[in-house]
Amino acid sequence: MFELHPTLANDTVEITRLSLCRVLLIRDKTYPWIVLVPQQDGLRDLDDLNETDRIQVMSEIDHVSKTLKSLFKPYKINVAALGNVVEQLHIHVIARFQDDAAWPAPIWGVGPLEDYADTDRDLLVVKLQEKLNKIAVL
């Protein structure tokens, strides 16, 4: 049975579930930052997925990227699957702006996570759910 890594569970809020992935919002208001986690046990790297699931993950990354672009109008979308600290396969999809705290460098290690106020987070989750759930089957 699939179980979300404790660090991901602690650092995120669930937005929705797509065909393959859980879609999570990182608790950091500094960046619009979503993580996709394929709901399969034992995955560390993208090439651990079979071909069909790899294609599905790419489709879900595309869907999340377009959602972030629609809501936030970022300059760039960063997509990364690092996993050096949390080895469970997860893919970061981050909206970046030329005036953000880390630009143009990567966001990791720039500062501590700055959580949303509860009401702001809840409103954002609802907006993301509305956009992400518009397509019933990806």
N, C-alpha and C positions, 0 to 999 in steps of 0.2 A: 504494500500500500504506500502511495506517495506521501512523503512528509517534507514540509518546508523546513529548510535549515533554520535553526534557532536565531542566528544573526539576522537573516532576512526577515524572519517573523518579527523580530524586535525593532528593526530599522524601517519597516514599511507598514502601509495600510493597504489592504486588498481593495482594488477597484472593481475588478470583474474577472471572469474566467472565459477565455476564448476556447476554440476547439482543442488546442493543445496546451496552451500556456495559462498560468495564473498571471494576472496583470496587477502589479503592485506599484504604489506611489512611495518613493523614498521620502522619509520625514525630514525634508530639507527645503525650506522655502527659498533658498538662494537660487536654486535651479529647478525648472520643471523637469522632473527626473523620474522616469518609469523604468521598472525592471520586469522583464518577462522571464518566467520560470517554467520550462516544459515540465508537465506533470507526469514524469516517469522517474523511477528510482535508478540510481547508479550512474547518472550522467555527469560527466565532468567537462567534456568538450563538445563542440558542435558536431564533430565527426563521429561522436558516439551515437548520434541519432541515425536511424535508417533514412534512406533517400527521401521517402515520402514525408516523413516527419521534418526533415531538414527543409524541404520545400515549404511545408506548412509554417514552420518557425519564421522563415523569410517573409512569408505572406503576412504573418502577424506583426513582425517588425515593421513592415511597410505600413500596415494599418495604424499602428501606434505612432509612427513617425508622422504620417499625414494628419493624425489627430492633434499632435503637438503643434505642428505647423499651423493648422487651422485655428487653434485656440490662442497660441502665443506669438505667432509671426516671428519666429527666431531667425537669426542670420544663418545658423547652421544646426544640423542635427548630428550629434555624435552617437555612434553605435559601437558598443564594445562588449566582449565576453572575456573577462580577465580571469577571475576565479583563483587568484593567488592566495587570498585570505579565506574566502568562502568557496570551497571546491565544488559545491553543487552547481551544475550548469545554470547560469542566469545571464541574461543579456540586458545591458544598460542601454536605454534610449533617452538621450539628454538633449533638451533644447538649449542652445547656446546663443549668447548675444555678445556683440563686440564690446559692450560695456559691463559684462559680468565680472565678478570678483577674480576669476582665474584667467580670463581671456588674454592671449590665445592658447595658454597652456592647458593641460588636462586639469580636471576639477579636483582630483584626489590630493589630499594633503594641504589644500589651500586654507582651510579653516574648519572649525567644528561644525557639525550639522546644526542647523538652526530650524527647529521644528515649527510647523505652522500653528497658529492659534486654532483651537478646536473648530470654531465656526468656519474659518477660512479653509481649513483642510476638508471639512465636510462638504462645503459648497463646491470646492474643486473636484472632489471625488464624484459628486453628482454630475457635474459638467462632463467629466471624462467618461463616466458611465453612459451618459446620453449619446455621446459621440461614438464611443467604442461599441456600444450595443446596437447601433443602427443597422449593422450588417449582421444578420442572425447566424449565418454560416460562412466562415472564411475558407 
